[in-house]
């Protein structure tokens, strides 16, 4: 399918993001075109079981509501539980994000208080990630593919850096700092981020006209967005789009929001460009985040 045909056949959401049926024979081209246009793509009828996602939401909401989470406080390896006082401050944010979260790696600590559902999800999502990277690699123009030091799926081979983050945005109390958001405007560091629709809305992207628009996020959808490393590796052909999670209004203020992004992180030795390896790029960004965290205190 040519890029022209993908543009002609696609029916984009009002945000510009194309909602693609994973089973559609044209799905790889349509999905890649959506990433090219907006930095985001959305899949329906994908292989990740929705009951598994809902099980994770329920179990981990209970985990965050309890006290055992403090047994797994984040350590030197950056796995484990991050309390609200150690949440990130986005590079454009003035205050820490209103969230707490747990970092799961393939090699990291795993709480005894929950089932293995998150581990099973991790394996399924990584398998789908390899397929999506193949879609992007195959459907990129030849001149863009020539910029990749190795095909995109090979960048992930034997990587131990892929991060599964389980997030809880607590209910709002009314005492929050007026400058604080659930997740301030930011871009992701990695190649791609895979995210099932959360139990509550709030995800927005910044479009080409400088407007904040809602990302299509019906329960059961799978949202994928471009990270900075894919932008770097593609010479800017794919854009790492700025996005945020806004604070809810109405009855949603009194409910927690659970979100489970998977961040695809290449091996540290993978060459992204003449300027960076994946390892040097990640190190630079983590130092920047550390400086911002001090600012947000």
C-alpha positions in Angstrom: 0.0 0.0 0.0 1.5 3.4 -1.0 1.6 6.4 1.3 -0.9 8.1 -1.0 -3.3 5.2 -0.6 -2.9 5.3 3.2 -3.7 9.0 3.2 -6.7 8.5 1.0 -8.2 5.5 2.9 -7.6 6.7 6.5 -10.4 8.2 8.5 -8.7 10.2 11.2 -10.1 11.2 14.6 -10.6 14.9 15.1 -7.2 15.0 16.7 -5.7 13.8 13.4 -4.8 10.4 15.0 -5.9 7.5 12.8 -7.8 4.7 14.6 -6.8 1.5 13.0 -8.3 -2.0 13.2 -5.3 -4.3 13.9 -7.0 -7.0 11.7 -7.2 -4.7 8.6 -4.7 -5.8 5.9 -3.8 -2.1 5.5 -3.2 -1.7 9.3 0.6 -1.5 9.1 0.6 1.3 6.5 -2.3 3.2 8.2 -0.7 2.9 11.6 2.7 4.2 10.3 1.0 7.1 8.5 -0.7 8.1 11.8 2.6 8.1 13.6 4.0 10.2 10.8 1.2 12.7 10.9 0.7 13.1 14.6 3.2 11.1 16.5 0.4 8.9 17.8 -1.5 5.8 16.5 -4.5 4.0 18.0 -5.3 0.3 17.5 -8.6 -1.5 18.0 -9.1 -5.3 18.0 -5.5 -5.8 19.0 -4.0 -8.9 20.6 -3.8 -7.6 24.2 -6.7 -9.2 26.2 -8.9 -6.5 27.8 -9.7 -8.7 30.8 -6.0 -8.9 31.6 -5.7 -5.1 31.4 -8.7 -4.7 33.7 -7.3 -7.3 36.2 -4.1 -5.2 36.4 -6.0 -2.0 37.0 -8.0 -3.6 39.8 -5.1 -5.4 41.5 -2.7 -2.5 41.4 -5.2 0.1 42.5 -5.6 -2.0 45.6 -1.8 -2.2 45.9 -1.5 1.6 45.7 -4.3 2.0 48.2 -2.4 -0.1 50.8 0.8 0.3 52.8 2.8 -2.7 51.5 3.9 -0.6 48.5 6.5 1.1 50.8 8.3 -2.2 51.1 9.4 -1.7 47.5 10.6 1.9 47.6 12.7 2.8 44.6 16.4 2.1 44.9 19.6 2.6 43.0 18.4 0.5 40.0 15.3 2.7 39.6 12.9 -0.3 39.9 10.1 -0.4 42.5 7.7 2.1 44.0 7.9 5.9 43.5 5.8 7.8 46.0 4.2 11.2 45.0 7.1 13.0 46.7 9.5 11.3 44.2 7.3 11.7 41.1 8.8 13.3 38.0 8.8 17.0 37.2 8.4 17.4 33.4 11.0 19.7 31.7 8.4 22.3 31.1 6.5 21.7 34.4 6.7 23.9 37.4 5.7 21.3 40.0 5.9 17.5 40.4 3.3 15.5 38.6 0.3 14.4 40.7 1.0 10.7 40.6 2.7 7.7 42.1 4.0 4.7 40.2 5.8 1.4 40.2 8.7 0.6 37.8 8.8 -3.0 36.5 11.7 -4.4 34.5 12.2 -7.9 33.3 14.9 -8.3 35.9 13.4 -6.1 38.7 11.5 -6.6 41.9 7.9 -7.7 41.7 5.4 -7.2 44.5 4.1 -10.4 46.3 0.8 -8.6 46.9 -0.4 -8.9 43.3 -0.8 -11.8 40.8 1.5 -12.4 37.9 -1.0 -10.5 35.6 1.4 -7.6 35.0 4.2 -10.0 34.1 2.0 -11.8 31.6 0.9 -8.5 30.1 4.6 -7.4 29.9 5.4 -10.5 27.7 2.3 -10.1 25.4 2.9 -6.3 25.0 6.6 -6.9 24.1 5.6 -9.4 21.5 3.2 -6.9 19.9 5.9 -4.2 20.2 8.2 -6.2 18.0 5.5 -6.4 15.4 4.7 -2.7 15.5 8.4 -1.9 15.1 8.4 -4.1 12.0 5.4 -2.2 10.7 7.1 1.1 11.1 10.4 -0.1 9.7 8.8 -1.7 6.6 6.5 1.3 5.9 9.1 4.0 6.3 10.5 5.6 3.1 13.8 4.1 1.9 15.7 7.2 2.8 14.4 7.1 6.4 15.2 3.4 6.8 18.7 4.1 5.6 19.2 6.3 8.7 18.5 3.4 11.0 21.8 1.8 12.1 19.9 -1.6 12.3 16.3 -2.4 11.6 14.0 -1.1 14.4 13.1 -4.5 15.8 16.8 -5.4 16.1 17.4 -2.3 18.3 15.3 -4.1 21.0 17.0 -7.5 20.8 18.4 -8.5 24.2 17.5 -5.1 25.7 16.9 -5.1 29.4 15.9 -1.5 29.5 12.3 -1.7 28.5 10.2 -0.3 31.3 6.7 -1.2 32.3 5.3 1.6 34.5 2.2 1.2 36.5 0.8 4.6 37.3 -1.8 5.7 39.8 -3.1 9.3 39.6 -4.8 9.8 43.0 -8.2 11.5 43.4 -8.0 15.2 43.7 -8.4 16.8 47.1 -8.8 20.5 46.1 -5.5 21.3 47.9 -3.3 20.7 44.9 -0.9 23.4 43.7 -2.6 25.3 40.9 0.4 24.7 38.7 0.4 20.9 39.2 -1.1 18.5 36.6 -1.5 14.7 36.7 1.2 14.7 34.0 2.6 18.0 32.7 3.5 18.5 29.1 6.3 16.2 28.1 7.7 13.9 25.4 8.8 10.3 26.0 12.4 9.3 25.8 12.2 5.9 24.2 11.4 4.4 20.7 7.7 3.8 21.1 5.3 3.8 24.0 2.4 1.3 24.2 -0.5 2.3 26.4 -3.9 0.7 26.8 -6.7 3.2 27.4 -6.8 4.1 31.1 -9.9 3.7 33.3 -10.4 7.5 33.2 -9.8 10.1 30.4 -7.4 13.0 30.4 -4.7 12.2 27.8 -4.1 15.1 25.3 -1.6 15.8 22.6 -0.3 19.1 21.2 -1.2 19.3 17.6 0.5 21.1 14.7 -1.6 24.2 15.3 -0.5 24.5 18.9 -3.8 23.3 20.3 -4.4 20.7 23.0 -6.7 18.0 21.7 -8.0 14.8 23.3 -6.4 11.5 22.1 -9.0 8.9 21.1 -9.1 6.7 24.2 -12.2 4.5 24.4 -11.8 1.6 26.8 -10.2 -1.3 24.9 -8.2 0.9 22.6 -4.4 0.7 22.5 -2.5 4.0 22.1 1.0 4.1 20.7 3.2 7.2 20.5 6.6 8.1 19.1 9.4 8.7 21.6 12.5 11.0 21.3 14.8 8.1 20.3 12.7 7.2 17.2 12.7 10.9 16.3 16.5 11.0 16.6 17.0 7.7 14.7 14.7 8.8 11.9 16.2 12.3 11.5 13.0 13.9 12.6 10.7 12.1 10.1 8.7 10.8 13.1 8.0 13.4 15.7 8.0 12.8 19.4 4.7 14.7 20.1 4.2 16.6 23.3 1.4 15.2 25.4 0.0 15.6 28.9 -2.7 14.2 31.3 -5.0 17.0 32.5 -6.7 17.2 35.9 -10.3 16.0 35.8 -13.4 18.0 36.6 -16.8 16.9 37.9 -17.2 13.5 39.5 -14.0 12.2 37.9 -12.0 14.4 40.4 -12.9 11.8 43.1 -11.7 8.8 41.3 -8.2 7.4 40.8 -6.8 7.1 37.3 -4.7 4.0 36.5 -2.4 3.8 33.5 0.1 1.2 32.3 2.6 2.5 29.7 5.3 0.2 28.3 8.4 2.2 27.2 10.4 0.5 24.5 14.1 1.1 25.3 16.8 -0.1 22.9 20.1 -1.7 24.0 22.5 1.0 25.2 25.0 0.3 22.4 22.5 0.9 19.6 23.5 3.9 17.4 20.7 6.3 17.0 22.5 9.0 15.0 25.9 10.6 14.6 25.3 12.3 17.9 24.0 9.6 20.2 23.8 6.0 21.1 20.7 4.9 23.0 22.8 4.8 26.2 24.2 8.3 25.8 20.8 9.7 24.9 19.1 8.1 27.9 21.9 9.3 30.3 21.5 12.9 29.0 17.8 12.9 29.5 17.9 11.3 32.9 20.3 14.0 34.1 17.9 16.6 32.7 15.0 15.0 34.6 17.0 15.0 37.8 17.6 18.7 37.5 13.9 19.3 36.9 13.0 17.2 39.9 15.0 19.5 42.1 13.2 22.4 40.5 9.8 20.9 41.3 10.4 20.3 45.0 
